[in-house]
């Protein structure tokens, strides 16, 4: 499967500049795809989720699912809750993350729920997803499972 996007380093602005600006609306967020294939732009976007599962073979399962999706004329985007650096850096497809509650232990249950729901809404709006393939839990089950955990 070809690499569908490019990563590039953009230096962070000074802290003072961040305080003066508000975040853009989700509808104004854009993602730079690194290809010049007009056919790729028209492919339906499929969200491949790997939420709540930390299987040692999950990266292989994601790769295989995305390869099949790509062959079927879809544009796969992965959403995972596992923060495996090697996978995140080397994946040939766009990756979005929804952190587990234990990764954001400083947040209360309510704050975590609001953050993850907002992040999910942004991901869906950003990519214009036409279908979802759940390899682990679906979003609702993932969020319920995370909120049920006692991380104190």
N, C-alpha and C positions, 0 to 999 in steps of 0.2 A: 504494500500500500504506500503510495507516495506521501511525503510530508505535506500536510494541508495548510500549515500556517507557519509563520516565522516568529521567532522570539527575538527581541532586541532590547538592549539595555537603554533605558531612559533615565537620566539622573533625576533624583528627587529634588523638587523645589525646596527652597529654604523654609523652615518651619513658619516664619512670619507670613509667607505667601499662602500657606495652607490655611492659616487662621482667617485670612481675609476672604477666602473663597468658599462657597458652599458646593456640595457635591452636585454633579449634573443629574438630571432626571434619567431614570432607567432607559427611556426611549431615545436618549441622545448618545448612549454608549455604543461604540463601534468596535469591531474586532478586525484587525488586518490579516487577511488571508494571503498567503504567499504563493500565489499561482496566477496564471493569466489565462485560465481556461473558462470561458463564459458558460460552458456546460456545467461546470462545477457549481457555479452560482445558482443555477436553477434546480439543483438536486434538492429533494425534500430532506429536511434535517431530522435525524433520529437521535433521541437522547438515550444513551446506554448508561444506566445507573448501576453502581456497585456500592450501595449504601448499607452500612452496618455489618458488612462481612469482611473478615480479615483472613480469608483463605490463602494459604501459601501459593495456590495456583490461580488466584484471581487475576493477576496481570495477564497470564496466558489466556484465560477465559475472555477477558476484555479484548485483547488483541484479536482473537479468533472471531468474536462477535462483530467487531468493527470491520474486519476484513470481509466477512460475509455481507455486512450491510453495505460496504463500499462497492462490492461486486454486484449487489442487487440495485445499484443506482442511487443509494442513499448517501447522505453526508453525516457520518457519526460524530457525536459530541459526547464525551464521557463525563459523568458526574460521580465522584467517589468521596467516601468519608475516610478512606485510608490515606494517610499522609506519607506514602512511600516515596522518598526523594528520588531514587533511581528511576522509578516508573514515571513520576511526574516530569522529570527532565528529559527522558528519552522517548516518550510517547510520540508517535507520528500524527496523532489527532489532537484536537483541542481538548483540554482537560479543565474541568471546573471542580472545586472542592466544597463540600459541606462538612465542616469539622464536627467531630463528636463532642458531646458535652464535656467529656473529660479533658479535651484539648482547650476548652474555653472555661476552665473551672472558676475563673473570677466572676463569671456572669451568674446571676440568679436563674432559676428555671424560667421565669417570665422573660427576662432579658435574652436568654438563649433562644427560647421559642420565637420571639419577635425577630431576632437576628436571622435565624435559619429560615423562617418563613419569608422574610424580605429577600434574602439571598436567593432562595428558590424562585421567587417571582421575577427577580432580575435575570436569572439564568434563562427561564422560559421566554421572557420578553426579548432578551438579547439575541437568542438564536432562532426564534420563530419555529419552534419544534412542531413537527407534524405527528410524531408518534414516539412512544417510549418503550424501551426494552429493559425490564428490571432483572438484573442478575442476582440481586440480593433482595432487601426489603424495598417496597415502594416508599415514596416520600412520607406518606401519612404514618405507616408502620415504623419507619425509621425515627421520625420525630417523637412518636408516642414512646418508643423504646428508650430513646435518649432521655426524655423527661422523667421516665420511671426510675432511672438510675440514681442512686445516692452517691454523690462524688465527694462528700465531706470528709 
